[in-house]
Amino acid sequence: MRQNEYISATNLSKKTSATLDAFDRGEMENMIVLKNNAPKAVLLSMEAYFRPCRRSLKTCG
């Protein structure tokens, strides 16, 4: 996995399926979504989302 993956909101809307498939294959854990060249959101894999819960033995989601 590369660090600091970025995608524009426009490209994400055009490549939603391919982006989600890359998460599913484990090719990335997180991705920063840019709108007007500014960070607006972060996409996380399910693994990355639940990792803090497993570490603290809390229930998430």
C-alpha distances in whole Angstrom, upper triangle without the diagonal:
4,7,9,9,13,15,19,21,23,20,18,22,22,19,19,19,16,14,14,14,10,10,13,11,8,6,5,7,9,11,14,17,19,23,25,23,22,20,21,19,16,14,13,12,15,13,12,16,18,16,19,22,21,21,24,26,26,27,24,24
4,7,7,10,13,17,19,21,18,18,21,22,19,19,20,17,14,16,16,12,12,15,14,11,8,7,9,9,10,12,15,17,21,23,20,20,18,20,18,15,14,14,14,17,16,14,17,20,18,20,23,23,23,26,28,28,29,26,26
4,6,9,13,16,19,21,19,18,22,22,20,20,21,19,16,17,18,14,14,17,16,13,11,9,9,8,9,10,14,16,19,21,18,17,15,17,16,13,13,13,14,17,16,13,16,19,17,19,22,22,22,24,27,27,27,25,25
4,6,10,13,16,18,16,15,19,20,18,18,20,18,15,16,18,15,14,18,18,15,13,10,10,8,7,7,10,12,16,17,14,14,11,14,13,10,11,12,14,17,17,14,16,19,18,19,23,24,23,25,28,27,27,25,24
4,7,10,13,15,13,12,16,17,14,15,16,14,11,13,15,12,12,15,15,13,11,8,9,7,5,6,9,11,14,16,14,14,11,13,12,10,10,11,13,16,17,14,16,20,19,21,24,25,25,27,29,28,28,25,24
4,7,10,12,10,10,13,14,13,14,16,14,11,14,16,13,13,17,18,16,14,11,12,9,6,5,6,7,11,13,10,10,9,11,10,9,10,12,14,18,19,17,18,22,22,23,25,27,27,29,31,30,29,26,25
4,6,8,6,6,10,11,10,11,13,12,9,12,15,13,13,17,18,17,15,12,14,11,7,6,5,6,9,11,10,11,9,11,10,10,10,13,15,18,20,18,19,23,23,25,27,28,29,31,32,31,30,27,25
4,5,5,6,9,10,10,11,15,14,12,15,17,16,16,20,21,20,18,16,17,14,10,8,6,5,6,8,7,9,9,10,10,11,12,15,18,21,23,21,21,25,26,27,29,31,32,33,35,33,32,28,27
4,6,5,6,9,10,10,14,14,12,14,17,17,17,20,21,21,20,17,18,15,11,10,6,6,6,9,9,10,10,9,9,11,12,15,18,20,23,21,21,24,26,27,29,31,32,33,34,32,31,27,25
4,5,5,6,9,10,13,14,13,15,18,18,18,21,23,23,21,19,20,18,14,13,9,9,8,10,11,13,13,13,13,15,15,18,20,23,25,24,24,28,29,30,32,34,35,36,37,36,34,30,28
4,5,5,6,8,11,11,10,13,15,14,16,18,19,20,18,16,18,16,12,12,9,10,10,12,12,14,14,14,14,14,14,17,18,21,24,22,23,26,28,29,31,33,34,35,36,35,34,30,28
4,5,5,5,9,9,7,10,12,12,13,16,17,18,16,14,16,13,10,10,8,9,10,13,13,14,13,13,12,12,11,14,15,18,20,19,20,23,25,26,28,29,31,32,33,32,30,26,24
4,6,6,9,10,10,11,14,15,16,18,20,20,19,18,19,17,14,14,11,12,12,14,15,16,16,14,14,14,13,16,18,20,23,22,22,25,27,28,30,31,33,34,35,33,31,28,25
4,6,8,9,10,12,14,14,16,18,19,21,19,18,20,18,15,16,13,14,14,16,17,19,18,17,17,17,16,18,19,22,24,24,24,27,29,31,32,34,35,37,37,36,34,30,28
4,6,5,6,9,10,11,13,14,15,17,15,15,17,16,13,14,13,14,15,18,18,19,18,18,16,16,14,16,16,19,21,21,22,25,26,28,30,31,33,34,35,34,32,28,26
4,6,5,6,9,10,11,12,14,16,15,14,15,14,12,14,12,14,15,18,19,19,18,16,15,14,11,14,14,16,19,19,19,22,24,26,27,28,30,32,32,30,28,25,22
4,5,5,6,9,10,10,12,14,14,14,16,15,14,16,15,18,19,22,22,23,21,20,18,16,13,15,14,16,18,19,19,22,24,26,27,28,30,32,32,31,29,25,23
4,6,5,6,9,10,10,13,11,12,14,14,13,16,15,17,19,22,21,22,21,20,18,17,14,15,14,16,18,19,20,22,24,26,27,28,30,32,32,32,30,27,24
4,5,5,7,9,10,11,10,9,11,11,9,12,12,14,17,20,19,19,17,17,15,13,10,11,11,14,16,16,17,19,21,23,24,25,27,29,30,29,27,24,22
4,5,5,6,9,10,10,10,11,11,11,13,13,17,19,22,21,21,19,18,15,13,10,10,9,11,13,14,14,17,19,21,22,23,25,27,27,26,24,21,19
4,5,5,6,9,9,10,12,13,13,16,16,20,22,25,24,24,22,22,19,16,13,13,11,12,14,15,17,18,20,23,24,24,26,29,28,28,26,23,21
4,5,5,6,5,6,9,10,11,14,15,18,21,24,22,23,20,20,18,15,12,11,10,12,13,14,16,18,19,22,23,23,25,28,28,28,26,23,22
4,5,5,6,5,6,8,9,13,14,18,21,24,22,22,19,19,16,13,9,8,6,9,10,10,12,14,15,18,19,20,21,24,24,24,22,20,18
4,5,8,8,9,12,13,17,18,21,24,27,26,26,23,22,19,16,12,11,8,9,10,12,13,14,16,19,20,20,22,24,24,24,22,20,18
4,6,8,10,13,14,18,19,23,26,29,27,27,24,24,21,18,15,13,10,12,12,13,16,17,17,21,22,21,23,26,26,26,25,23,22
4,5,7,10,12,16,18,22,25,28,26,26,23,23,20,16,13,11,8,10,9,11,13,15,14,18,19,19,20,23,23,24,23,21,20
4,7,10,11,15,17,20,23,26,23,24,21,22,19,16,13,12,10,13,12,12,15,17,17,20,22,21,22,26,26,27,26,24,23
4,6,8,11,14,17,20,23,21,20,18,18,16,12,10,9,7,11,10,10,13,15,15,17,20,20,20,23,24,24,24,21,21
4,7,11,13,17,20,23,21,20,17,17,14,10,8,6,5,8,8,6,9,12,11,14,16,16,17,20,21,21,20,18,17
4,7,10,13,17,20,18,16,13,13,10,7,5,4,6,10,10,8,9,13,13,14,17,18,18,21,22,22,21,18,18
4,6,10,13,16,14,13,10,11,8,6,5,7,9,13,13,11,12,16,16,18,20,21,22,24,25,25,24,21,20
4,6,10,13,11,10,6,7,6,5,6,9,12,15,16,14,14,18,18,19,22,24,24,25,27,26,25,22,21
4,7,10,9,8,6,6,5,6,7,11,14,17,19,16,16,20,21,22,24,26,27,28,29,28,27,23,22
4,6,5,5,4,6,7,9,11,15,18,21,22,20,20,24,24,25,27,29,30,31,33,31,30,27,25
4,5,5,6,6,9,12,14,17,20,23,25,23,23,26,27,28,30,32,33,33,35,33,32,29,27
4,6,8,9,12,15,17,21,24,27,29,26,26,30,31,31,33,35,36,37,39,37,36,32,30
4,7,9,12,14,16,20,23,26,27,25,25,29,29,29,32,34,34,35,37,36,35,32,30
4,6,9,12,15,18,21,24,26,23,23,26,27,27,29,32,31,32,35,33,32,29,28
4,6,8,11,14,18,21,22,19,19,23,23,23,25,28,28,29,31,29,29,25,24
4,7,10,14,17,20,21,19,18,21,23,22,24,27,27,28,30,28,27,23,22
4,7,10,14,16,18,15,14,18,19,19,21,24,24,25,26,24,23,20,18
4,6,10,13,14,11,11,15,16,16,18,20,21,22,24,22,21,18,17
4,7,10,12,10,9,13,14,16,17,19,20,22,23,21,20,17,15
4,6,8,6,6,10,11,12,14,16,17,19,20,18,17,14,13
4,5,5,6,9,10,13,14,15,16,18,19,18,17,14,13
4,5,5,6,8,11,11,12,15,16,16,16,14,11,10
4,5,5,6,9,10,10,12,15,15,15,14,12,12
4,6,5,8,10,10,11,14,15,15,14,12,13
4,6,7,8,10,12,13,14,13,12,9,9
4,6,5,7,9,10,10,10,9,7,8
4,5,5,6,9,10,10,11,10,12
4,5,5,6,8,8,10,9,11
4,5,5,6,5,6,6,9
4,6,5,7,8,9,12
4,6,8,10,11,15
4,5,9,10,14
4,7,9,13
4,6,10
4,7
4
